[in-house]
Amino acid sequence: MRGMKIIAIATIASIALWGCGKKDAPAPTSEQAERGAPESAATDEAEGERDDAAEMPERATLGKPAPFFKAKDQDGEEHELRNYRGKIVVLEWINPECPYVQRHHEAKTMATLAERYGERDVVWLGIDSSHFVKPEASKEFREKYGVRYPVLQDPTGAIGRVYEARTTPHMYIIDAEGILRYRGAIDDDPRGSEGEAKNYVDAALAALLAGEEIAEADTEPYGCTVKYEGS
């Protein structure tokens, strides 16, 4: 009996020693952790894009979430609407060849507003949905008229069609929550008379920033027709 107790004690001791000799799995190195981080970030970004696509309405509707878009500007820099969440965004449809666009940019109609409201963190984006749009043409346009905001390239017309942009210019305002709050003309003066025009975009931005309702949120745009492919 005594011999059996000795054997049992020896067995327990050897098991204890074997357990003490085992090493824990090594913690991941900082390099391994860094290699793993981009995968997680990429996964989160992909999921975010899938969510945007799933929630994207088929067309722009006042009072509803503005359709998501992603496009490159004249310098190849990519812009995503969701990256401007928390800021008011103005969209201006542009065609450098359109006389209405030229007239307004010679008068600095848009540039003045973009600069004034840019000081209040409003984002201004130009969009050219002409099927013949080229980055070089947008660069020349910006240089000629002193335009500081980017001009997004939309040669397929995908963005223009979902927003139902009809003319150049055609203006849209999206609030800080991503809701479309204004669409229509820049002002009430299609012919460019010498009298003082009522600027709808100016009034809409002022109302939004003051936390007030926009008095005229849906006006009739004027200008050249958007030159979509096949149109």
Backbone bond lengths (Angstrom), bond angles and torsions (degrees), N, CA, C in turn:
res aa  C-N    CA-C-N  psi(-1)  N-CA   C-N-CA  omega(-1)  CA-C   N-CA-C  phi
1 M - - - 1.468 - - 1.509 110.29 -
2 R 1.347 114.03 -42.54 1.452 119.14 179.11 1.532 110.40 -61.72
3 G 1.340 115.50 -37.28 1.468 119.77 179.82 1.516 112.26 -64.43
4 M 1.311 116.35 -37.14 1.468 120.13 179.69 1.520 110.76 -66.39
5 K 1.383 116.84 -38.58 1.460 120.02 178.58 1.517 110.92 -62.90
6 I 1.339 116.76 -39.50 1.463 120.88 -179.20 1.526 110.10 -64.41
7 I 1.347 115.90 -42.96 1.480 120.24 178.86 1.529 111.58 -61.91
8 A 1.360 115.90 -42.24 1.460 120.74 -179.19 1.520 110.50 -63.35
9 I 1.348 116.65 -44.13 1.474 120.71 -179.50 1.508 110.25 -62.86
10 A 1.326 116.51 -41.48 1.467 120.68 -179.72 1.517 111.19 -63.94
11 T 1.322 116.49 -39.01 1.475 121.06 179.62 1.516 111.19 -63.99
12 I 1.366 115.32 -44.86 1.476 119.74 179.92 1.508 110.53 -62.76
13 A 1.323 116.88 -40.67 1.467 121.28 -179.28 1.516 111.02 -64.03
14 S 1.334 116.84 -41.59 1.465 119.24 -179.08 1.522 111.74 -67.42
15 I 1.345 116.36 -35.78 1.477 120.54 177.60 1.514 109.71 -64.39
16 A 1.364 116.77 -42.56 1.460 121.81 -179.77 1.522 110.49 -62.54
17 L 1.334 115.96 -43.25 1.465 119.79 -179.95 1.524 111.31 -65.03
18 W 1.327 116.46 -38.93 1.488 120.46 178.84 1.532 111.00 -63.67
19 G 1.347 116.13 -40.37 1.464 120.27 179.50 1.507 111.58 -66.03
20 C 1.353 116.75 -38.26 1.449 120.04 179.67 1.519 111.02 -67.47
21 G 1.318 115.43 -29.10 1.464 119.29 -178.06 1.511 113.40 -76.15
22 K 1.347 119.24 -19.17 1.465 121.73 179.76 1.528 110.86 -70.45
23 K 1.351 117.45 141.52 1.458 121.88 179.59 1.531 110.12 -104.54
24 D 1.334 115.43 144.24 1.458 119.58 176.42 1.524 109.22 -68.36
25 A 1.343 116.08 153.41 1.469 120.02 177.19 1.521 108.76 -61.87
26 P 1.316 118.45 134.29 1.460 120.78 -176.81 1.525 112.10 -63.63
27 A 1.350 115.18 140.80 1.461 119.94 177.99 1.520 108.75 -68.19
28 P 1.331 117.90 148.07 1.462 119.81 -179.89 1.522 110.51 -62.98
29 T 1.307 115.68 140.47 1.457 120.39 178.50 1.521 109.17 -71.42
30 S 1.347 114.73 164.87 1.470 118.63 179.19 1.515 110.84 -61.90
31 E 1.341 116.20 -33.45 1.470 120.04 179.07 1.515 110.89 -65.87
32 Q 1.399 114.77 -41.54 1.463 118.15 179.02 1.527 110.19 -65.41
33 A 1.334 116.18 -39.89 1.466 119.64 -179.95 1.514 110.92 -63.30
34 E 1.349 115.98 -40.54 1.458 119.60 179.27 1.519 111.60 -65.76
35 R 1.374 115.43 -36.57 1.463 118.13 178.61 1.514 111.21 -66.02
36 G 1.334 116.24 -30.87 1.467 119.37 -179.04 1.507 112.59 -77.91
37 A 1.354 118.48 -26.37 1.454 121.56 -175.12 1.515 113.50 -61.20
38 P 1.349 119.53 -46.63 1.465 118.70 -178.83 1.509 113.54 -58.93
39 E 1.349 117.14 -33.46 1.464 119.10 179.74 1.519 109.81 -62.15
40 S 1.371 115.20 -43.51 1.451 119.22 -179.89 1.522 110.24 -64.72
41 A 1.349 116.38 -44.73 1.464 120.10 179.78 1.519 110.64 -61.95
42 A 1.335 116.44 -42.44 1.464 120.46 -179.58 1.525 110.59 -63.73
43 T 1.343 115.47 -38.89 1.467 119.64 178.86 1.515 110.75 -64.14
44 D 1.360 116.61 -44.41 1.458 120.30 179.57 1.527 110.73 -62.29
45 E 1.349 116.12 -40.97 1.461 119.97 -179.71 1.521 111.10 -65.28
46 A 1.336 115.86 -42.23 1.471 119.76 179.74 1.524 110.43 -63.80
47 E 1.343 115.95 -41.60 1.467 119.24 179.21 1.520 110.27 -64.40
48 G 1.353 116.17 -39.00 1.458 119.73 178.66 1.511 111.60 -62.56
49 E 1.339 116.33 -41.12 1.462 119.91 179.05 1.520 111.30 -66.70
50 R 1.343 116.13 -37.36 1.475 118.68 177.70 1.522 110.01 -64.98
51 D 1.354 116.87 -39.25 1.455 120.07 178.52 1.523 110.70 -63.38
52 D 1.352 116.42 -43.19 1.457 120.43 178.55 1.515 110.83 -60.56
53 A 1.322 116.43 -44.53 1.465 120.65 -179.25 1.517 110.87 -63.97
54 A 1.333 116.17 -39.19 1.459 120.16 -178.45 1.525 111.27 -67.45
55 E 1.364 116.90 -33.33 1.448 121.14 -176.44 1.528 112.61 -92.71
56 M 1.314 116.92 -6.53 1.462 120.46 -174.88 1.523 111.30 -67.90
57 P 1.333 116.69 119.66 1.466 118.72 177.91 1.520 110.82 -69.30
58 E 1.326 115.85 157.53 1.456 120.22 -178.35 1.520 112.21 -70.54
59 R 1.322 117.32 -23.24 1.453 120.65 177.05 1.522 109.23 -153.39
60 A 1.307 115.76 161.04 1.461 121.10 -179.06 1.523 110.34 -75.68
61 T 1.317 115.69 130.26 1.463 121.54 -179.29 1.520 108.99 -131.98
62 L 1.316 116.83 132.04 1.458 120.47 178.69 1.521 110.88 -58.56
63 G 1.314 115.47 136.55 1.459 120.83 178.77 1.510 114.03 82.18
64 K 1.333 116.85 1.14 1.466 121.91 -179.97 1.534 109.57 -117.85
65 P 1.351 117.22 164.41 1.469 118.89 177.39 1.523 111.62 -57.04
66 A 1.314 115.53 133.84 1.468 120.62 179.35 1.519 109.75 -69.81
67 P 1.320 118.58 138.89 1.468 121.00 179.03 1.531 112.00 -57.72
68 F 1.316 114.97 135.82 1.466 121.22 177.76 1.526 109.88 -67.20
69 F 1.324 115.81 144.59 1.461 119.29 171.64 1.522 110.13 -148.51
70 K 1.321 114.12 158.99 1.457 122.34 176.57 1.512 107.25 -142.80
71 A 1.332 116.86 127.93 1.463 120.36 -178.48 1.524 109.96 -156.12
72 K 1.323 115.23 158.49 1.462 120.85 177.47 1.523 110.17 -94.83
73 D 1.326 115.25 148.34 1.456 119.25 177.82 1.525 110.71 -90.97
74 Q 1.311 116.61 -169.86 1.470 121.98 -175.17 1.531 112.84 -63.59
75 D 1.334 116.88 -20.68 1.466 120.67 -179.82 1.527 112.77 -101.54
76 G 1.335 116.60 4.49 1.453 120.37 179.15 1.513 113.97 88.22
77 E 1.337 117.95 3.43 1.467 120.53 178.50 1.524 109.69 -80.65
78 E 1.328 116.00 133.62 1.461 120.79 -175.97 1.522 111.13 -86.81
79 H 1.328 114.89 139.57 1.469 121.54 178.25 1.522 108.17 -125.50
80 E 1.338 115.85 132.24 1.464 122.11 175.89 1.521 108.30 -120.91
81 L 1.308 116.32 133.36 1.462 119.90 -177.99 1.522 111.45 -58.08
82 R 1.320 117.16 -38.67 1.466 119.85 -176.15 1.527 112.15 -64.55
83 N 1.333 117.44 -22.29 1.464 120.43 179.27 1.525 112.37 -72.64
84 Y 1.339 116.73 -12.17 1.457 120.67 179.65 1.529 112.02 -103.33
85 R 1.330 116.29 11.22 1.469 119.22 178.04 1.525 109.45 -59.08
86 G 1.310 116.29 135.30 1.462 121.05 -175.56 1.524 111.92 100.34
87 K 1.351 116.13 -6.85 1.453 121.23 178.06 1.525 110.15 -126.92
88 I 1.308 116.12 150.82 1.467 120.56 172.23 1.523 107.95 -75.27
89 V 1.334 116.35 136.30 1.463 121.47 -178.16 1.527 109.73 -122.90
90 V 1.319 115.96 130.17 1.467 121.92 174.88 1.526 107.90 -106.26
91 L 1.315 116.54 131.34 1.461 122.04 174.99 1.528 108.59 -111.21
92 E 1.331 115.12 130.64 1.469 120.90 180.00 1.528 108.90 -125.28
93 W 1.331 116.54 115.86 1.469 118.99 177.29 1.519 109.12 -78.84
94 I 1.338 114.62 130.83 1.461 122.55 -170.86 1.526 110.92 -126.84
95 N 1.325 115.56 145.44 1.461 123.05 165.38 1.525 105.77 -143.46
96 P 1.329 118.80 108.71 1.468 121.44 -176.32 1.523 114.67 -55.82
97 E 1.338 116.88 -21.34 1.466 120.54 -178.31 1.527 112.74 -86.50
98 C 1.323 117.19 -8.11 1.462 121.15 -175.73 1.531 111.31 -82.24
99 P 1.340 118.67 127.18 1.468 121.75 179.40 1.529 113.92 -58.72
100 Y 1.329 117.23 -33.96 1.465 119.87 179.13 1.535 110.40 -66.85
101 V 1.323 115.69 -41.64 1.457 120.26 177.39 1.528 109.91 -64.61
102 Q 1.318 116.57 -44.06 1.466 121.09 179.75 1.528 111.07 -60.70
103 R 1.344 116.02 -43.77 1.469 119.53 -179.11 1.519 111.72 -60.85
104 H 1.321 115.97 -45.79 1.465 118.97 -178.26 1.528 112.04 -68.21
105 H 1.314 116.21 -34.39 1.461 117.57 -179.39 1.526 112.11 -79.54
106 E 1.317 117.45 -26.41 1.461 119.55 171.69 1.525 110.13 -67.04
107 A 1.339 115.98 -34.93 1.464 121.36 179.15 1.531 112.34 -84.34
108 K 1.334 117.04 -4.16 1.475 122.29 -179.78 1.537 111.97 63.21
109 T 1.325 116.76 29.03 1.463 120.58 -178.76 1.526 111.04 -58.50
110 M 1.330 116.60 -52.71 1.459 120.73 -177.64 1.531 111.88 -77.23
111 A 1.335 116.37 -41.19 1.464 119.73 -177.20 1.523 111.72 -60.78
112 T 1.334 116.51 -38.32 1.461 120.44 179.53 1.526 111.03 -64.20
113 L 1.337 115.93 -44.92 1.460 119.77 179.07 1.522 111.29 -66.35
114 A 1.330 116.12 -42.93 1.461 119.94 -178.80 1.519 110.93 -60.32
115 E 1.321 116.37 -40.44 1.464 120.17 179.92 1.531 110.83 -70.57
116 R 1.323 116.45 -44.39 1.467 119.91 -177.75 1.529 111.57 -63.22
117 Y 1.321 115.95 -48.13 1.465 118.65 -176.92 1.524 112.46 -82.92
118 G 1.325 116.54 -16.97 1.454 119.25 173.73 1.514 111.20 -62.23
119 E 1.332 116.92 -29.89 1.456 121.62 176.95 1.518 111.37 -67.80
120 R 1.333 116.32 -15.82 1.465 121.21 177.95 1.531 110.69 -109.16
121 D 1.321 115.00 23.14 1.465 123.31 172.88 1.525 113.77 70.33
122 V 1.329 117.09 26.24 1.459 121.36 174.06 1.531 108.32 -86.72
123 V 1.329 116.28 133.85 1.471 122.11 179.89 1.530 108.87 -95.11
124 W 1.333 115.55 134.14 1.478 120.36 179.75 1.524 107.69 -120.49
125 L 1.330 116.51 124.66 1.459 121.72 -179.58 1.524 110.25 -125.73
126 G 1.315 116.87 127.88 1.455 120.57 170.16 1.519 108.79 -87.27
127 I 1.324 116.90 149.54 1.469 121.94 176.62 1.526 108.36 -136.25
128 D 1.322 116.38 128.97 1.466 120.80 176.24 1.522 108.25 -114.36
129 S 1.329 115.54 110.44 1.467 121.77 -179.30 1.522 112.17 -100.14
130 S 1.339 117.35 13.55 1.462 120.46 176.33 1.525 109.15 -64.93
131 H 1.320 117.38 136.79 1.468 119.78 -176.90 1.519 111.94 -65.70
132 F 1.344 116.77 -18.03 1.466 120.45 -178.38 1.535 112.38 -101.16
133 V 1.328 117.87 8.77 1.462 120.30 -176.18 1.533 111.24 -61.07
134 K 1.337 115.12 138.03 1.455 122.36 176.58 1.526 108.34 -132.20
135 P 1.335 117.37 145.27 1.473 119.94 178.82 1.532 112.62 -54.15
136 E 1.327 116.96 -37.65 1.461 120.67 -178.09 1.531 111.11 -61.78
137 A 1.329 116.21 -40.41 1.458 120.29 179.60 1.522 111.01 -66.00
138 S 1.324 116.19 -38.91 1.471 120.24 178.45 1.522 110.66 -67.06
139 K 1.327 116.89 -37.26 1.464 120.55 177.61 1.521 110.98 -64.15
140 E 1.320 116.13 -43.45 1.464 120.57 179.38 1.524 110.77 -64.04
141 F 1.335 115.95 -40.75 1.465 121.49 178.60 1.525 110.85 -60.98
142 R 1.315 116.60 -46.52 1.466 121.16 -179.22 1.525 111.07 -63.79
143 E 1.311 115.74 -41.16 1.464 119.64 -179.33 1.532 111.08 -68.37
144 K 1.319 116.32 -42.16 1.464 120.67 -177.55 1.523 112.28 -62.70
145 Y 1.355 116.01 -42.41 1.459 119.82 -174.69 1.532 113.68 -103.31
146 G 1.315 116.98 4.73 1.462 119.58 179.22 1.514 113.44 67.18
147 V 1.328 116.91 33.76 1.464 121.73 179.72 1.528 109.24 -79.28
148 R 1.315 116.90 125.83 1.461 121.04 -176.39 1.526 113.11 -97.95
149 Y 1.314 116.87 -21.45 1.462 118.92 -178.48 1.535 110.12 -85.35
150 P 1.336 116.96 157.33 1.467 120.19 -176.53 1.521 112.98 -73.01
151 V 1.336 114.51 156.27 1.469 120.82 174.12 1.525 107.09 -116.51
152 L 1.325 116.40 110.21 1.462 121.33 -178.54 1.523 110.14 -73.98
153 Q 1.329 115.12 140.84 1.462 121.63 -177.71 1.533 110.06 -94.56
154 D 1.331 116.11 118.85 1.465 121.26 -177.53 1.532 110.04 -130.83
155 P 1.341 117.78 59.61 1.473 120.16 -174.92 1.525 113.78 -64.63
156 T 1.330 118.11 -25.22 1.468 119.72 177.93 1.523 111.51 -78.65
157 G 1.334 116.19 -15.46 1.459 120.19 -178.68 1.515 113.55 77.53
158 A 1.323 118.28 10.78 1.471 121.43 -176.23 1.526 111.97 -61.00
159 I 1.325 116.33 -45.07 1.465 119.48 -179.39 1.525 109.77 -70.78
160 G 1.323 115.61 -45.88 1.458 119.21 -178.77 1.522 113.07 -58.91
161 R 1.318 116.54 -40.04 1.471 119.62 -177.76 1.520 111.81 -69.77
162 V 1.337 118.11 -39.83 1.464 119.04 -178.65 1.532 110.76 -70.86
163 Y 1.346 116.12 -28.19 1.469 119.28 175.63 1.527 111.89 -88.75
164 E 1.318 115.47 -6.11 1.463 122.08 -179.47 1.530 111.13 57.80
165 A 1.325 115.39 42.06 1.465 120.57 176.07 1.520 108.69 -68.94
166 R 1.310 116.95 126.93 1.462 122.08 -173.56 1.515 113.41 -109.94
167 T 1.311 116.58 -30.87 1.455 119.46 -173.48 1.530 111.24 -134.15
168 T 1.324 114.89 165.01 1.455 120.30 168.84 1.523 107.39 -120.91
169 P 1.353 116.40 115.87 1.464 125.99 2.26 1.537 112.71 -81.75
170 H 1.319 115.77 157.17 1.460 124.00 168.65 1.516 104.57 -140.13
171 M 1.324 116.87 126.50 1.459 121.79 -169.45 1.532 111.87 -111.14
172 Y 1.339 114.64 143.92 1.464 122.00 176.80 1.526 108.58 -138.10
173 I 1.328 116.03 144.51 1.462 120.34 175.90 1.521 108.43 -127.44
174 I 1.329 115.21 128.27 1.471 123.07 179.04 1.521 107.27 -113.68
175 D 1.322 117.13 130.46 1.466 118.87 -177.10 1.526 111.95 -79.87
176 A 1.327 116.29 -179.96 1.463 121.83 -174.73 1.523 112.79 -66.10
177 E 1.325 117.10 -17.78 1.466 121.35 177.82 1.524 112.32 -93.72
178 G 1.323 116.94 2.56 1.467 120.55 178.71 1.513 113.99 86.10
179 I 1.331 117.72 16.12 1.459 122.00 -178.96 1.535 109.87 -97.71
180 L 1.317 115.72 134.82 1.463 120.68 177.86 1.530 109.27 -72.21
181 R 1.340 116.40 119.89 1.468 120.97 -174.48 1.530 114.07 -112.41
182 Y 1.323 116.84 -22.56 1.471 118.69 179.64 1.520 109.28 -146.05
183 R 1.330 115.56 145.45 1.463 121.96 170.49 1.521 107.88 -150.79
184 G 1.332 115.43 142.42 1.453 118.71 177.23 1.512 113.07 143.89
185 A 1.320 114.92 -146.52 1.463 122.00 -174.84 1.525 111.36 -80.61
186 I 1.326 115.47 161.62 1.456 120.74 173.28 1.530 109.87 -72.48
187 D 1.353 115.42 -36.43 1.464 119.96 -179.74 1.527 110.12 -156.01
188 D 1.327 115.62 -172.14 1.478 120.17 -177.28 1.519 112.02 -102.96
189 D 1.339 117.13 25.25 1.458 120.86 -174.04 1.532 111.97 -126.77
190 P 1.329 118.00 73.07 1.473 120.81 -177.98 1.522 114.17 -59.88
191 R 1.320 117.39 -32.75 1.468 120.47 -174.11 1.531 112.94 -90.20
192 G 1.309 116.33 -5.91 1.463 118.59 179.42 1.507 112.82 68.34
193 S 1.329 116.94 47.28 1.461 120.81 179.89 1.526 109.81 -68.59
194 E 1.311 115.23 167.03 1.455 119.84 -177.05 1.526 112.56 -77.15
195 G 1.315 116.93 -14.49 1.457 119.73 179.06 1.521 111.42 -71.33
196 E 1.328 116.23 168.10 1.460 121.07 -179.36 1.533 109.83 -77.98
197 A 1.313 116.74 124.43 1.460 121.36 -177.41 1.528 110.67 -86.13
198 K 1.324 114.96 153.29 1.462 119.98 172.28 1.525 107.80 -86.23
199 N 1.314 117.39 115.48 1.462 121.09 -177.64 1.532 109.15 -90.21
200 Y 1.324 115.59 107.04 1.461 120.59 -177.19 1.533 112.37 -65.79
201 V 1.307 116.92 -38.13 1.465 120.44 -177.62 1.524 110.49 -68.29
202 D 1.323 116.59 -41.85 1.462 120.82 176.82 1.527 110.36 -58.71
203 A 1.326 115.91 -47.22 1.466 120.40 -178.72 1.523 111.34 -64.74
204 A 1.329 116.71 -39.39 1.469 120.42 -178.89 1.527 111.23 -67.01
205 L 1.318 116.91 -42.71 1.467 120.68 179.38 1.523 110.96 -65.02
206 A 1.320 116.09 -42.03 1.467 119.91 178.93 1.527 110.73 -61.38
207 A 1.340 116.08 -41.04 1.465 120.07 179.45 1.529 111.27 -65.61
208 L 1.318 117.48 -45.64 1.466 120.89 -179.93 1.525 111.62 -59.89
209 L 1.314 116.09 -45.20 1.465 120.29 -178.36 1.526 112.14 -68.43
210 A 1.329 116.30 -23.49 1.456 120.62 178.03 1.526 111.93 -90.78
211 G 1.347 116.06 -1.78 1.456 119.84 -179.28 1.517 113.50 75.12
212 E 1.331 115.70 25.66 1.460 120.81 -177.93 1.532 110.84 -109.77
213 E 1.332 115.20 164.35 1.455 120.53 175.83 1.527 110.00 -73.66
214 I 1.330 116.45 146.66 1.460 121.16 177.18 1.521 108.44 -81.11
215 A 1.317 116.73 122.86 1.466 120.95 -175.37 1.525 112.19 -64.76
216 E 1.326 116.24 -44.08 1.470 121.49 -179.74 1.528 107.61 -124.13
217 A 1.324 115.99 94.91 1.464 120.96 -172.92 1.519 113.78 -96.48
218 D 1.335 117.68 -11.91 1.466 120.74 -176.15 1.519 108.22 -140.21
219 T 1.321 116.70 98.62 1.465 120.70 -177.32 1.532 109.98 -115.78
220 E 1.309 115.81 166.71 1.468 121.33 -177.77 1.529 109.80 -83.36
221 P 1.338 117.43 118.69 1.467 118.97 179.46 1.522 111.06 -73.92
222 Y 1.309 116.28 157.42 1.457 120.95 175.88 1.530 108.80 -138.68
223 G 1.326 116.25 159.22 1.447 121.09 179.04 1.519 110.79 138.41
224 C 1.322 115.84 -161.55 1.466 120.98 175.81 1.530 109.14 -78.23
225 T 1.313 116.97 149.90 1.464 119.14 176.51 1.541 109.41 -68.42
226 V 1.326 115.46 146.64 1.452 119.39 176.69 1.521 107.80 -66.76
227 K 1.316 116.95 131.31 1.466 122.60 -175.39 1.525 111.12 -88.44
228 Y 1.345 114.77 70.71 1.464 119.47 177.00 1.527 110.38 -69.22
229 E 1.314 115.03 154.76 1.452 119.57 176.47 1.525 110.16 -61.82
230 G 1.303 116.77 128.79 1.452 121.01 179.83 1.512 113.95 87.65
231 S 1.347 116.90 -3.11 1.475 119.06 -178.86 1.518 111.43 -92.10
